Amino acid sequence: MESSSAAMTVIPPFKGDRRMCVFGKAAGLIASSLLWATMITPTATVSASPTRVDQLVRTALQLDPNTARGAALYDEHCARCHGPQALGSATNVIPALAGQRRAYLIKQLADFTELERESPDMHSVVSRAALAEPQVWSDVAAYLNGLPVVRFPETGDGQGVELGEAIFQEQCAACHEEDARGDDDGFVPSLRNQHYSYLVRQVRSLASWHRSSVDADLVRYLDSLDTDELTSVADYLSRLRGPTRDRLRMHDDGTVSD
């Protein structure tokens, strides 16, 4: 596989799952788990250190992405579950990845590869030799970031939208921004353009302490939400539409992404 050269870029202070600003104090809501939920994998038992993951992410962010190669890798390894345009599947509770933040996608791929994030569906995919390197993460993430977002994600019944908006704006917008597009640096994910059923599942998963790399304050906050509050936030977020690339910037290699 052809490898791209590293560009000498200045990477902002890293904002991974362990350091994520959380919801007022706990703002990551569905956030930290908005990625890559359904491809076949055994449960991970040994994880790499967060420091190693951070180093790999920084390396990937400095590499020149090859979106054509990213598209080919996605088609071969990911499209079977996430769909040919990365729009996910509400029926199968598979997340939409199209238009997601590039840095966040790279971080999640690194976490899955280094066993910092467990998933019964993902590890056997990202552990393949063709996917287990920073250049590949850069390529795939850049490809996904440039795809048009899902136009009609699944939504809830609409009964709790006002409650969901109030909770989100008070507890989550400090990190995810008022329109849920994520932070300037791209490590806090967009929560827009996502399927309701997936958002609900991931909030419940986080509240059940199924993510060891997530801040404990976030988990406790999510666990404090009752069913109506949880589903209301997910329903509100599922109705937020539009591109997340409203903070485009040019990188040193001449590419443009958010």
Secondary structure, DSSP 8 states (H G I E B T S, - for coil): -----B----------GGG---BTTBTTTTGGG-S---S----------HHHHHHHHHHHHHB---HHHHHHHHHHHTHHHH-TTS--BTTTTB---TT--HHHHHHHHHHHHTTSS--TTTHHHHTSTTTSSHHHHHHHHHHHHTS---SS-----STTHHHHHHHHHHHTHHHH-TTS---SSS-S---SS--HHHHHHHHHHHHTT--TTS-HHHHHHHHHS-HHHHHHHHHHHHT--S-S-SS-EE-TTS-EE-
